[in-house]
Structure formats: C-alpha cells, structure tokens
C-alpha cells in the first residue's frame, strides 16, 4: 500500500495496517479507492530524482577557484538539464 498516497487522498485516515486496511481516529475502517491510490503521483518526487542526478557542487566551486568560466558554464548547463529531465509537476 502506498501510505503517502492514502494519507494525502484521505485526510481522515489516522493509521494504516497493510493487511487490514485504513482506519480513522476512532478505529472505523475507511474505504479507499485503490485505483486512485495507485494512480496518485507524489508531487515532490522530482526533488529526490533531481538530487540524485545533479553534478557535485565541488565541480562548480573548483571552476570558481580556478577562474574557469567554461567549467562553471558546464556545471550550470548540467544542472539545467537535470531540471528539464525532472520538471516540477
């Protein structure tokens, strides 16, 4: 079960037991639409994908220290390519 999707789509859910389902604060079972849960996409998932693909910041700092504008420009271009690859929703 995608717990984050369930908590987002069903704010009245207090806890989830994978084998039993979702429940409100009083212990009543909350009926969930599994198709909606499975279709839900985390709007902040792009952040982790970007973080994994960004070049190391040391490449940028090295370019600054050396005064190498080409290296600085390459770093910026690489970062922009990652942003294009994983756009904000």
C-alpha positions in Angstrom: 0.0 0.0 0.0 1.2 3.5 -0.8 0.8 5.1 2.6 1.7 8.6 1.5 -1.0 8.5 -1.2 -3.6 7.2 1.2 -2.8 9.9 3.8 -2.9 12.6 1.1 -6.1 11.4 -0.6 -7.9 10.6 2.6 -7.1 13.1 5.4 -9.4 11.4 7.8 -7.2 8.3 7.9 -5.3 8.1 11.2 -3.4 4.8 10.6 -3.0 2.0 8.1 -2.5 -1.7 8.6 -1.3 -3.2 5.4 -3.1 -6.5 5.9 -6.3 -4.9 7.2 -6.7 -1.5 5.6 -7.0 2.2 6.5 -8.7 3.4 9.7 -9.9 6.7 11.1 -9.0 8.0 14.6 -12.0 6.1 16.1 -10.9 2.8 14.6 -13.5 2.8 11.9 -12.4 1.3 8.6 -12.1 3.9 5.8 -13.0 2.7 2.3 -10.3 3.7 -0.2 -10.3 3.6 -3.9 -7.2 1.6 -4.8 -7.2 2.8 -8.4 -6.9 6.4 -7.2 -4.2 5.4 -4.7 -2.3 3.6 -7.3 -2.7 6.5 -9.8 -1.5 9.1 -7.3 1.9 10.6 -8.0 3.9 12.3 -5.3 4.2 15.9 -6.4 7.6 16.2 -4.6 9.1 13.1 -6.0 11.1 15.2 -8.5 13.2 16.6 -5.7 14.8 13.2 -4.9 15.3 12.5 -8.6 17.0 15.8 -9.1 19.2 15.5 -6.1 20.5 12.1 -7.3 21.3 13.5 -10.8 22.8 16.9 -10.0 26.6 17.2 -10.5 28.6 17.6 -7.4 28.8 21.2 -6.2 32.5 20.8 -5.9 32.7 21.0 -9.7 31.2 24.4 -9.6 33.4 25.6 -6.7 36.5 24.2 -8.5 35.6 26.2 -11.5 35.3 29.4 -9.5 38.6 28.9 -7.7 40.4 28.2 -11.0 38.6 31.1 -12.7 37.5 28.5 -15.4 34.3 30.0 -16.9 33.9 27.0 -19.2 33.7 24.7 -16.2 31.3 27.0 -14.4 29.1 27.2 -17.5 29.2 23.4 -17.9 28.1 22.9 -14.3 25.1 25.3 -14.8 24.2 23.6 -18.1 24.3 20.2 -16.4 22.0 21.5 -13.6 19.6 23.0 -16.0 19.5 19.7 -17.9 18.6 17.8 -14.7 15.8 20.4 -14.1 14.5 19.8 -17.6 14.7 16.0 -17.1 12.7 16.1 -13.9 10.3 19.2 -14.1 8.2 20.3 -11.2 4.6 19.0 -11.6 
